[in-house]
Amino acid sequence: MMSSPINRARVQAVILDMLSAEQYCGQDDLLDGLVHVVEAGPTDPEGGWIPGGRWFDRPDPYFSMVSVGVGGVVSASPELMPWVVPLFEGADRDQMMEPVRISEVSTHMAEHGQKTFGPFPRWVCAEEDLREYSAPTGYSIEIRDDEDDRHVVMAQQAASRRPGERTTHQFRVVANGSQGPVGSAGVTADGDGLYQIHIAITEEHRGRGLGRALTYAITRATFDYNAVPYYGTTSVNTWSMRTAIACGFHPSWVHMFARDVRPG
């Protein structure tokens, strides 16, 4: 597939476009070092997601806060603003995600049937930063776009999506051992030209370099599809962070949000 370079400038532009849409703010609000509290606007009337944002269902009411490392933006539905504004007014970047504030957000959003997630770091990579890793001895890696040879760990990828994350897997790379598939990395098209990477490896095959080889292969394939890759980790998964860093990813933004977890 023909593709244009996914360089650092393009990665930054795609991420800032997406974040400013999801936070209902200007890009300057993300970069000026201040913490802004912004009233959230409507969703796309046809898709149920935020225009210009990722293709996730937007919960109602809406709460989301983001930092790209310099200040941050807190966005909330109009009915939440009476407690959101005083809670974050005067806070700086570090204070906005302090446990005391996260606790209060969680308490308020639980009253609306929503659970808070994060803060989660999100990682991105440009073509000039990607580092190559081959499959370790005894393994092979292949790219696939079908549903064959799926194993329990691959199935966990599809089940790991949080409420509202309804984007679908586009393609995957599979790690094969002597007995067949032992791990995979897939991507979901989360927005226009923005793919999220998901990796799963069976426990007995971890610690052998498969994570790096899979991450390299799926990232390279994402670039070939002319899309920007991003990689999500929890705040405590240092093993996953090490894999991301080793392959050339760097932290791009930190996100905390609330979603409805009640049965539909």
N, C-alpha and C positions, 0 to 999 in steps of 0.2 A: 504494500500500500504506500502511495506517495505521502510524504509528510514534510512539514517545514520544521525547522529546529525549535524545540521547546527550551528556549534559553531562560536565564534567570529573570530577565525583564518580562518575558511573557508569563512565566509562572507567577511573578509578583502581581502582574496586572489581573490575571484570572482570579487569584485569591482575593485581592482587594475588591474587585467587582462583586464577587460572590458574597463576601462578608458585609460590604456596605449595603447590599440588597437585603440580606437576612437581618441586619441590625437596623434597617430603616434610617440609615445615616449617610452622611457624606464621607468620602475617603479621608478627608482632612480630620474628621472626628476620630478616626482610627489611628492617626499618625501624629497628632499634636501634643501628646504626652498628658492630656487631661482625661478625666473620667466623665463621660457624658451619659445622661439619662434621657432616652428617646422614646417617645410614644410610638408603638407599633401600628402600622397601617393594615390594609386589607390583604387578602390572599388573591392569587390568580382565580378569577371566577370559574374557569374551566377545569383547572388542574388541582386546586386545593392547596397549592404550594405558593411560596412567596415569589413574585415576579423577579427574575434575575438570580434567585437563590438556587440551592440544591433542590432536587425533586423529592422532597420529603413532605408529608402532610404537615401543615401548620396547625398545632394544637390551639384550642380556644378555651381559656385565655392563653396568651402567649408570654413567655418569659425566656430571655436569652441574654447571656453576657459573654463578651469576647475581649481578648487583649492580643495584640500582635507584638507585645513587648514594651510598648510605649503608651501608657494610659490604657483606656479601654472604653467600651460602649455597653451600657445596660439598656435593653429594649424590653418594653412590656406593654400589654394591652391597656387601653384607657382605664378600665375598671380596676387595674392593679396599681396605677400610679399613686394613689393616696398613701400607700405604705412603701412603695418602691422609691419614690423621690426622697423622703427623709432618711431612708435606710442607707442610700448611697451618696447623698449630698455631702460634698466635701471630702469624699474618699479619694485616695490615690490608687495607683495601679495595684499595689500589693494589698491594700486594705479592701479593695472591692471583692476579693475572693478569700478573705479571712474566714475561718471556721464559724465565727459568730454570725456573720452575714449569710453564709451558706446555710447555716442552721435555720435562720429566720425565713429565708426563701423556701427551704424545704417544708417548713411548717405551714406557711401560707399556701403553697402550691398543693400540698396534700389536701387542703380544704376544697380544692377544685378537682380532686381525683387524680392529680398528676404527681409524678415522681421526678426528682431532680437527678440529673446525670452529670458527672464530672466534678471538678474541672479536668478536662482531657487535653493533653497536648496533641497537636496535629503536625505532621511532618510532610515536607515537599522535597522534590528533587528536580533539578534541571539536567539537560543532556550533558552539559559540560562537567557536571559533578558526579554523574553516575560511575560507580566503580564495578568492574566486572568480576564475577565469581563463577567458576565452573562447578559442575556437579562433583561432589567428592567421589573418591574411588568406590566402585561397587554400585553406583547409582547412575541413572540417566534422567534427563529432563526433556519433556516434549510439550509443545503448545497444542491445546485442543480447543475446539469450539462446540463440542458435542456433550452428551450426557453419559457416555460410556465410561466404564472402569471407575465409577464413583465408589468411594469407600466411606466409612463412618465419619472420618475427620472432614472429608469434603462436604458431607451433608451438614456438618455442624456449621460450616460457613454460612449456608443459606439460613439456618435457624438462629444465627447470632445477631441478626439485624434487630435493632431496637424498634419499639412501636413507632409507626409512621415512616420508617425507612423502607419504602416499597420499590426501590429501584432494583433492577434485575442484573444478574451476572452476565457479562458480555463474552468473556473467554477466560481460559485458565491455563496454567502450566502445571504439569503433573510430574512429581518425582517418583520414579520407579526403582524399586529394589529387586532382589532376586525372586521375591514372592509376589511381585506386582506393585500397585500404587501404595505409597507410604506417606504421601503428603501432596499438598497442592497450594497454589496461590491463584486467586481469582480476582477479577475487578468488577465493580459495579459502576455503571455510568450514572454518577450522582448529579450531574448537571451538564450543561452544554460545554463539552470539551474538558470535563473534570471527572476523572476516574479514581475511585477509592480501592486500595489494595487490601485484600483479606488473605491471611496465610494460616494454614493449619498443617501440622506434622504429627504423626502418631508418636506417642511418648517414647517408645523404645528406640526411635530413630532420631531423637533430638540431640543436640550437642555435637553434631558431626559436620556442620557447615551447610546443611540443606537449607536452612532459613535464608542464608545469604545468597545461595545459588538461586533459590526460588524468587527471592526479592529482586535480584538482578534481572532474571529472565522476564518476570511479569512487568517490571518497570520498562525494560527495553521494548517489550511488545506494546506497552501503552504509548510510548513515544512514537512507535511505528504507526499507531492508530491516530496520531496527531492529537493526543490528549495529554493533559497535565495530570500526573499521578500524585495522590496524597495518601498518607499512611497514618492510621490512627492507633494510639496506644492509650492504655490507662495510665494514671499518674504513678503507678507502682510497678509497672511491668518493665523493669530495667533490661531484661533479656531482649524484649522486643525493641526497646530503644537502641540497644547496642547494635542490633541487626540493621535498623534503619540508618544509624550513623555510619556504620561500616560500609554501607552501599552508597553513601553520598547524600542521604536525606538530611535535612536540617529542620529544627523546630520553626514553625511558621506562625501558628496562633494557638491560643488556649481557649477552650470553649466550655461553658457550663450552660445547661438548658433544662427545661422541664417538659415532660410529655405525659399524655394520658395513658395509664397502664391498665385501665379497667377493661374487662371483656367487652368486645364490640357487640 
